[in-house]
Amino acid sequence: MGFPLDWLTPPEWVAEVERAPLALLSDHAHCELKAATNAQALIAKNTEHRAIVDSLGEVAVEEMQHFVRVVQELHARGGELGKQIENVYAAQLHAVTAATRTSLLLDRLLLAHLIEARSLERFYLLAHGLSDPGLRALYAELLPSEAQHQGLFVRLARGAFGEGIADTRLATLRRLEGEVMAALPFSHSVHSGYAAARAAVQ
């Protein structure tokens, strides 16, 4: 499977993140919650864009369904959701792209696309690389929806701003996303980096 990303996660990341499955699931649940909130915020702030209103309502519902699914898995394994912590990946991504931003809506749509694409890549690695069959099945179950969401956000950007403008900006954001991800430290989370984990096992 190909991913629209400039930096690809080493498959070895899976073995490191699998060491704390409850932490991974808790972080994943919070990611789904934030994705639902982001979809709702995009609707609320852009009611003049019918395509956004019509399509992102369904996304918000699906993300909440995923949240419930992941929390059920977490609780079944004896874990608790825990408090929400800052998603360093998303925060840095928004920070490094702000300096060259010309449209907040364009960037929000394209960054949502990239975050979903990164999640799709990670879910694919987890679905194929985890040793736990139950977790493999969970991430395989979520793959089709994640693929649809990442494609939807880029289509919305192209529809609202034109393909040329959207794709030119996307090339810049893809490069910046790759730089952010490559530099992030490792943690037992969906959007962690790999540098620290690599150093730990050497």
Stockholm file with secondary structure:
# STOCKHOLM 1.0

chainA/1-202         MGFPLDWLTPPEWVAEVERAPLALLSDHAHCELKAATNAQALIAKNTEHRAIVDSLGEVAVEEMQHFVRVVQELHARGGELGKQIENVYAAQLHAVTAATRTSLLLDRLLLAHLIEARSLERFYLLAHGLSDPGLRALYAELLPSEAQHQGLFVRLARGAFGEGIADTRLATLRRLEGEVMAALPFSHSVHSGYAAARAAVQ
#=GR chainA/1-202 SS CCCSCSSCCCTTHHHHHTTCHHHHHHHHHHHHHHHHHHHHHHHHHCTTCHHHHHHHHHHHHHHHHHHHHHHHHHHHTTCCCCCCCCCHHHHHHHHHHGGGCSCHHHHHHHHHHHHHHHHHHHHHHHHHHCSCHHHHHHHHHHHHHHHHHHHHHHHHHHHHHCHHHHHHHHHHHHHHHHHHHHHCCCCSSTTCCSHHHHHHHC
#=GC SS_cons         CCCSCSSCCCTTHHHHHTTCHHHHHHHHHHHHHHHHHHHHHHHHHCTTCHHHHHHHHHHHHHHHHHHHHHHHHHHHTTCCCCCCCCCHHHHHHHHHHGGGCSCHHHHHHHHHHHHHHHHHHHHHHHHHHCSCHHHHHHHHHHHHHHHHHHHHHHHHHHHHHCHHHHHHHHHHHHHHHHHHHHHCCCCSSTTCCSHHHHHHHC
//
